[in-house]
Structure formats: C-alpha cells, structure tokens
Amino acid sequence: MSLLIYGTITSIILALYAAGFSLAYGISGLANFAHGALYILTGYSVWTFLNQIGLPYFLSALLSVIIIGFLGFALYWGLLLRVRGVPLAELIVTFAAGIAILELLMWKGFYGIQYSLPLFVRGGVKLGGVAVDYQRLFVIGTGIVLVVLLYLFVHHTKIGLAFRGMAQNERTALSVGIESDWIGSLSLAAGSALAAVAAVVVLPLGVMESAIGYEVLIYALAVAIIGGLESTPGMILGSFIIGFGQVATAKYLGPKWMIIVPLVAIILVLAVRPSGLFGQFKELEERI
C-alpha cells in the first residue's frame, strides 16, 4: 500500500515537473533547459515576497507565477529569437541562462534551512494504514486540476487552439495567420508558469537549494524522453514509470539510488526507442 500511495504521489510530482517543459517543446520545438532554474527561482521569489515584503502567502505565490511566466516570455524575445531555428544554439542559450540563474542564487546566499516555504495545509491522514500528510494530497489535487484546466485551455480558447495548430503543422498554421514567434514566446511563458506552479505546491515539502534546479531539469527531461517529447499521454505514463521506479528503488535499494532511475531510463529508451513510448516519428525516418 505504501508503494502504491507514495508511488502515485511521486509520479504526479514528476508530471508537474515535466508539464511545462513538455508543453513548450510540444508546441514550438523549444527545449527549455532553464526549466529547473525557473522552478527554484519561483521558490525564492515566493519566499522573498512572504518574508521580506510581508505579502500574504497566496498573493506571493500568484505574483511569483506571473513573474516567472513573464521571464519565460522575455527569455524568448531577448535571447532565443536571435538563434531561433538552430536547435543546438537554442539548447545552449537556455542552458546558459539556467546556469546563470542558479549561480546568481548561490552567489546571493540563497541556501540553507531558513529558506523554506510553509505548508499550505498542515496535518495528515492515514490511507490504508499509511500516513500521508495533507500537503501531498494537495499536490495530487493540484496535478489533477492542472490537467483538466490545460485540456480546457487548449481545446476551448483561441490561444489554445493556436497552440494546437502550431504543434500539428507549423506551415499550415502560418498560412492561416498564426504568427510563430508569438506562439513560441507564449508557449515558453506558459511552460515557465507551469514550472512555477509546480514549485509553489512541491517546494513546501522540503528546503530550497540551487541544486534542486538541476534535479528538476533531469526529471523533466527523463519524463519527456520516455513518453515522447511531443506527447502529453506519454508524459503522464513516463511520470508513473519513473515515479514508481524511484519509490521501489528507495524501498529495496535505498534512497541514495533514486536519482539513478531517470538516468537509466533515459539511456534505455534512447537505445531501444529514440522517439519515446508515444513519439510520433518513426525511428527509420529519424535516421534518414
């Protein structure tokens, strides 16, 4: 029962990590390697609003999500626009931006036990004899609500339909007046905001430090690669594969081996099925 409950919780946390990365890549083909840095930057933003300025918790979280979303938007127009269409250059730019953010946080001294966010909901409950705190149940609820809202957004809003059109066929989308740079910048903003939402609900479960940004990026990459970089169902399946794999590894081998699971999963999937489990491109076509 503990494996089932905590495997599900870990899987949903991983899905929250990967949602923004997968969204940005699925729509515009941008692999945002600053994703983990934006995640941890959100935590410090919330902490600053809460402890240095004295704003209410909910307002601090909301402002931080908006700011990180605008930061993703600015990252596109300020840096990525110059190298758009050169995948390696896009990767280098976003990776360099992410490292700069993380190193800046380290230089400013943002590390230590004093940098932590309070729980949204205190207390806990027993499920099948397994103790689970309310914050983790809140994470599960947030993950489910986020999936529903994203589905409604991409199917029933003008911007969401433009996202789908650009993801399905960029040339056709351009022919009907959908501007690729605006969609690219909006997708990066939305992906960054999703990383911020994940940070707001997950970071209260522990302390904050810059190294977490690298871990989040690794998890997001692993989930996206396993499921298929452009596939939402694949992202969800990849999250559960890694999530349950990590919980089982921690239970039978020890917690220190958990970080090995996503790395091994990446190697195996790239060796056997480079497109991922739900990838849309055939391996033969990729090699040609």
N, C-alpha and C positions, 0 to 999 in steps of 0.2 A: 504493500500500500504506500509506503514512504517513497519507493521508487516511482510509482505511478504519479503521486501528487507532486513531488519535487521535480520529477522529470517534465511534467506539464508546465510547471511554473518556470523552470529554466528555459524550456522551449519557447514560451511566449516572450520571455525577456530577450532571447536571441532574435525572435521575429521583430521585436521593437527596435533592436539594434540595426537590423538589416533593412527595415522598411524604407527608410529614406534613401539609402544607398541604391537599393533596387529600383525605386521609383525614378530617381534621376537618370540612372543608366537605361532603364527600360524605355523612357520617353525620348531622351536626347542622345543616348550613347555616351554620356559623360560618366566616367568612373571617378567619383569624388573621393580622393584619398585624404582629404581634410576632414572626412566624416567623423572620425574618432575625436579629433581635436575640437570640432564644433560641439560634440557631445559633452566633453569635460568642461569646455568654456561655458556652456549653459549652467552647469552646476555652480561654478564660481560667480557667474552673473546673478543667479538666484541668491546665493549666499551674501553677495555684496548688497543687493537691494534690501535683503532681510535684516542684515546685521549692521551695515554701515549707514544706510539711509533710513531704515526703520519702516519700510513699507510692509503691508500685510503679506502673508505667505502667498495667497492666491494671486494677488496683483504682481508680486515679484516673479512668480512663475510665468504668468501671462506675458509680462513685459520681456522676459528673457527669451521666450519662444519667438516673439515678434522680432526682437533684435537679431537673433541668430538667423531667422528667415531672411531678414534684410541683408545680413552679412553674406549669406549664400548668393543672394541676388547681386550684391556688389562684387563678389568674387568672380562671377561670370563676366560682367561688363568691364571690370577693372583688369582682369588678368587673362581669363580663358578666351575672351573674344579675339585676342591677338594671335592665339595659336589654334583656334577652332579648326577642326578637320585634320589635325595631326595628332593621332591618339597618344603617341609616346610623349609629345610635348604637353598634352593635356594632363597626362598622368604625373609628369614631373612637376608641373606648376601646382597642381592640387596637393601633391605630397610635400612639396617645399613649403606651401602655405600652412599645411597642418603641422609640420615640424616647427615652423616659426611660432605658431600659436602656443604649442606645448612648451617650447623652450622659454618663451616670454613668461608663461605662467610660473615655470620653475625659477626664473630669474627674479620674479616679483615675490617669491617666497610662498607661493600658494601650495603648501603641502603640510601635512601634519594632522593630528587627530582633531584639532579645533575646527578644521574645515569639513563640516558635515551638515547635512540638511535634516531637519526634524521630520518625523513620520507624519504622513497625512492622517493616518488612523492608528491609534495605539491599541494594544491588546491583541488577543488571538483566540483561536477556537480549535477544537480537536475534530479532525475529519478521519473517520475510520481508525481512531486511536492514534493518529499522527497529529502533533501540534503544528499549527500553521498560523502565523501572525496575519493580522488584517491587512497590513501593507502589501504583502504578497498576493492576497486575494484582490486587493485594489489594482495591482499590476495586471492580473488576469482580466479583470473587468475592463481596464483601460485598453488592453490589447484587442478584446472583442469589439468594444465600441469603436475603436480606431479603424478596424477592418470594415465595419458596417458604414462608417462615415466616408471612408475612402471609396467604397463601392458606389455610394450615392453621389459622391462628388464627380467621379469620372464618368458616370452614366447619365447624370441628370443636371449638369451645369455646362455652360458654354465653354468655359476654360477646360473643364474635364474632358469634354468631347474633343476639343482641340488637342489635348494631350494624347488621347487615343488615336486620333487621326495621324499625328506626327509619329507616334510609335509604330503604327501599322504600315505607313508608306509616306516617307518624307516628301518625295517628289509630287505625289498627288496632293498632299496637304499644302505644299507651296502653290500648286496650281489653283487652289480654291481660296487663296488669300491668307493662309495661316503663316505667320512670319516665324521662321525657325529660330532666330536669335531670341525673340521674346519668349517663345515656348521653352527654349533651352534655359534661359535665365529664371523663368518661373518654376521650371521643374527643379532646378538646383535650389531655389528658395524653398520650395515645398519639401524637398528632401532634407534640407538643413533644419527646417522647422520640425520635421518628424524626428530627427535626431535629438532636437531639443526636448520634445515631448517625452521621448524615451528617458532622457537624463532626469527630467523632473520627477518621474514616477519610480525610477530604478535607483538613483543615487542615494535616496534616504535609507536604503538597506545597508549602507556602509560608508566609509570615509572616502574623501576625494583626493586623488593624486593624479599627476600628469600621465603616469604610466598606464592608467586605465584607458586613456585615449588610444594607445597603440593596441590594447587588447580588444577594444570595441571595433576597431578597424579590421583586425584579424577575423573576429567573429562575423562581421558583416560580409567580408569577402568570402569566407568559408560557406556561409549560408547561401549567398548569391551564386557561387560557383557550383555548389552541389545541386541546387534546384534548377539552375539555368538563369543567367543574368537578366533575362527579359521576362521571366515568368513569376507571377505572383503566387499561384498554387505551388510552384516549385520552391519558392522562398519559404512558404509555410512548412512544406514537407522537409526541406533542408534544416529548418529550425528544430523540428521534432527529432530528426535523426541525430543531430549534434547534441541537442538538449538531453535526450535520454542516454546517449552515449557518454556524455560527461558525468551524469549522475551515477550511472553504472560503474564508470571508471573510478569515481571518487569513493564509491561504496566498497569496491572489491580490490582496488589497487592503491587508493589514497588520493587526497585532493591535489597533491603536487603534480599528478599526471593529467589533470583535466585539460590543461592548455594544449596537450599533445593531440587531443581528439580532433579539433578543427584542422590542424596542420596535416595529420594523416589523412583525414577525409579529403582535403584539397588535392593531395598527391594521388590518391586512389581514383578520384573522379576524373582528374585531368588525364590520367594514364588510360582509363577504361572508356570514358565517355566525355570528351572535352566540352561538349555543348551543355553538359549538366543533365539531370534526370528529365527535365521538362524543356530543354533547349529546343528552339525552333529550327536550328540549322543542322543539316546533316554533316557528319564528320567528313565524308568524302568531299563534299562541296567545300568545306573549310580547308582541306588540304590542297585542293585545286586552286 
